[in-house]
Amino acid sequence: MEKGGAWRDDGSFAMNREVAPPETVEVALGSRSYHVKIGTGLLEATGPLAREHGLGRRCAVVTDAHVGPLYAGPVLDSLRQAGFEPTLVTVPAGEASKAMSVAEEVCDAMIAAGLDRKGWVVALGGGVVGDLAGFVAAIYYRGVPFVQIPTTVVAQVDSAVGGKTGVNARKGKNLIGAFHQPRLVLADVATLQSLPPREWNEGFAEIIKHAVIRDRSLLDTLHGKDLQHEPARVAAIIRRNVAIKAAIVSADEHETTGERALLNFGHTIGHGIENAAGYGELLHGEAISLGLIAACRLSMRKAGLSPEENERVLQALAAFSLPLRLPESIGTCDIMDALKKDKKFSEGAIRFVLTPCLGEAFVSADVTVEEIREAVEALR
Amino acid sequence: MEKGGAWRDDGSFAMNREVAPPETVEVALGSRSYHVKIGTGLLEATGPLAREHGLGRRCAVVTDAHVGPLYAGPVLDSLRQAGFEPTLVTVPAGEASKAMSVAEEVCDAMIAAGLDRKGWVVALGGGVVGDLAGFVAAIYYRGVPFVQIPTTVVAQVDSAVGGKTGVNARKGKNLIGAFHQPRLVLADVATLQSLPPREWNEGFAEIIKHAVIRDRSLLDTLHGKDLQHEPARVAAIIRRNVAIKAAIVSADEHETTGERALLNFGHTIGHGIENAAGYGELLHGEAISLGLIAACRLSMRKAGLSPEENERVLQALAAFSLPLRLPESIGTCDIMDALKKDKKFSEGAIRFVLTPCLGEAFVSADVTVEEIREAVEALR
């Protein structure tokens, strides 16, 4: 493979060194505004960029056991060369690290490293690390700055932008957390080359969701077998998605006006499936793929989405090998039970996001539990 | 005892039923402004007042094993009569409940009770319950409303007002938390009658601190053997203190301009003593009493505080049986070590609050570690 990067037989990773000069998207939130930089070479620029933002001397680089060995080195080097004193804090990889007990352990490590109220946090990794480390930044000394360095597609286009941080309660995903905006987001697309195929593909469920609710032409850009190893093209796709997310977050930071709720398209049923499957059975994006299909089906029935546009979404999901059928092992009743515990079921009422045509979406109060059940059944 | 309330031999409590009609102090914070109501009969008014504030149907009343049996009854009754569905969550009494693990347990109980993002929290108790329950409100569903019902002097004049919430890290007090303002504070002074003498007295350390930094004439009101059982007089004192705290918080919500730092008068050394003593040896207010004495001594040396005014502070502390001498069991080195871990030692620099004359205070960068050590030694 001449152009693309690849894993070598010895377990090391050969990266395509094509350069994508960083471009910037602003998340406009008044005094909490910040920049998302997208491109290659950003890991190595962490120190100088942190310096520009006037951050304190000591920081914690929070990462997980998968990402740390690959990417912590250049981040730590860059920080040290810029005069910072970083401490590496590594948590186990996986959803189980999104827990209060792990948040407390990270705080303990930061105290031991001498971080005080001028300390700050780098979240280096995927959605779990970003949510956890962002939450730690929100509660350490009642809030310290943090920098997101997302290393998965999902994190770059979605979870690292917008300030939602948190951990899971023992009885419910994402029920404990805080709104805490980062000071800066560095989406280094070179890091995406090392993602295993399933983790690469799952990120496109969120990208396809963005296309459905805001930008149908985005679907035209999602093709090519070697896309993962073409940093310039990947950067362009990530940038469009960050711009969509940034505009929605700017309009509705705390999910109060309904705008931000549009991002839940496909997620009501998707989360129900993810919960019912038990974490780990399906990746988040794989469950969301099924949620998107169900939401499109309901949109045909309730909002006039055309069968042709519905088919277009299915094809986009299929192009990234995302699941189109619900595994038999996941029961409909389990999904419906899980769904009823979802945060989005506000005091019992269902607010369900529908799309009348690709590129538009709205929140409907007109979808019944029975209709949701039918849409789930239709996934079989 | 005809006028005052008292504990009966059977363990029940006979309260002086003197009425102090509630008065209101506003904490002005723009969209986060709220009222502190001070007087008698407020426990019984919780439901109608919550209704006025448009709070959701389900709430959690978080209290501890000491306060719950005394005061949860009227609060729950009032809430139910106003159409709310309260769930009582009782934590063990004492500082050990200010922990991440307990915060998670309270969240679990709220999930089990079906509270969603429209749920809210009542903090019924002293500083520990207020800090813990406020923190839970800050992080549950990324933030839900809460109502403070403080039942100690310290909580009514200090910790329930201003939005500082949090728990202790395993290696440091108050290092984990959030700024989260309550929607409403109900300071029912009738509850203060049941405080044991030490807990009643310790609250006056914070009151004397307020007098020193903002209102010297407040010292003239702090007398009378039966004060604890004279609700109208107590309410007047609490109200003046809440007004002082509210003005400072309004000027500097997040402790960024230096104004709010004035509230740390006596607390740098006081916290060092509290930490070195081991929690429970000295009550918070007792440690602060010693901190106030040391800060006044340093103020004489560094800021021109007169010996007469210094003496006046000592007499006020003595009138509430607060400690004037450091117990021999607490070592100076332990105090200095603890002090260096204090949040207020920002990146190694000491910002110490001094008073040049009663009623005024300022933050000084001019106090050395050696001078602090001498002031601690002088407490022996």
Interface residues (C-beta under 8 A of the other chain):
Chain A: G56 R57 M100 S101 A103 E104 C107 D108 I111 A112 D116 R117 K118 A138 I139 Y140 Y141 R142 G143 K164 G166 A169 R170 K171 G172 L175 I176 G177 A178 F179 K343 F345 S346 E347
Chain B: G56 R57 M100 S101 A103 E104 C107 D108 I111 A112 D116 R117 K118 A138 I139 Y140 Y141 R142 G143 K164 G166 A169 R170 K171 G172 L175 I176 G177 A178 F179 K343 F345 S346 E347
